[in-house]
């Protein structure tokens, strides 16, 4: 799973040292969200983790809205690469 995340992140980078572009940040947040989701399935009463998960989902949604507004082609590429649904 870690290799898949690295490959995905590498395909979205603009250059070798890119860590701040919206696409890379969305990929990082998606990796965190997936890990937290697995954790929450095993630990249903971990409310601190639940809060962090919801914060990460909200932050990813903000980045997706920004990317959709500014660069539609990159937005579509990110959705396709990460397997996310479109914003409504």
C-alpha positions in Angstrom: 0.0 0.0 0.0 2.9 2.4 0.7 4.4 1.7 -2.7 1.1 2.5 -4.4 0.8 5.8 -2.4 4.4 6.8 -3.4 3.7 6.0 -7.1 0.5 8.0 -7.0 2.2 10.9 -5.4 5.1 10.8 -7.8 2.8 10.8 -10.8 1.1 14.0 -9.5 4.3 15.9 -8.7 5.2 18.9 -10.8 8.9 18.5 -10.1 11.2 16.3 -7.9 10.9 18.4 -4.8 7.2 19.2 -5.1 5.4 18.9 -1.7 3.2 21.9 -1.8 1.1 21.7 -4.9 -2.6 21.0 -4.4 -2.5 17.6 -6.2 0.3 16.3 -4.0 -1.4 17.6 -0.8 -4.6 15.8 -1.9 -2.7 12.6 -2.5 -1.1 12.9 1.0 -4.4 13.5 2.6 -6.0 10.6 0.8 -3.3 8.3 2.1 -3.9 9.6 5.7 -7.6 9.2 5.3 -7.3 5.6 4.1 -5.1 4.7 7.1 -7.4 6.4 9.5 -10.4 4.7 8.0 -8.8 1.3 8.6 -8.0 2.3 12.1 -11.6 3.4 12.8 -13.0 0.2 11.5 -11.0 -1.6 14.2 -11.4 1.0 17.0 -14.9 2.3 16.7 -14.8 4.3 20.0 -11.6 6.2 19.2 -13.2 9.7 19.0 -9.9 11.6 18.7 -9.1 9.6 15.6 -12.6 10.2 14.3 -12.2 14.0 14.7 -8.8 13.9 12.9 -10.4 11.8 10.1 -13.2 14.3 9.7 -10.7 17.2 9.7 -8.6 15.6 7.0 -11.7 14.9 4.8 -12.8 18.5 5.1 -9.3 19.8 4.2 -9.1 17.5 1.2 -12.5 18.7 0.1 -11.2 22.3 0.3 -8.2 21.4 -1.8 -10.4 19.7 -4.4 -12.7 22.7 -4.7 -9.7 24.9 -5.2 -8.2 22.7 -7.8 -11.6 22.3 -9.6 -11.9 26.1 -9.7 -8.3 26.8 -10.9 -7.2 23.9 -13.0 -10.0 21.6 -14.3 -7.6 19.3 -16.2 -5.4 18.6 -13.1 -8.6 18.1 -11.0 -9.8 15.4 -13.4 -6.4 13.8 -13.4 -6.3 13.7 -9.6 -9.8 12.2 -9.4 -8.9 9.5 -11.9 -5.5 8.8 -10.3 -6.8 8.5 -6.7 -10.2 7.0 -7.6 -12.2 9.7 -5.9 -15.8 10.8 -6.7 -16.6 14.2 -8.2 -17.6 17.0 -5.9 -21.3 17.8 -6.2 
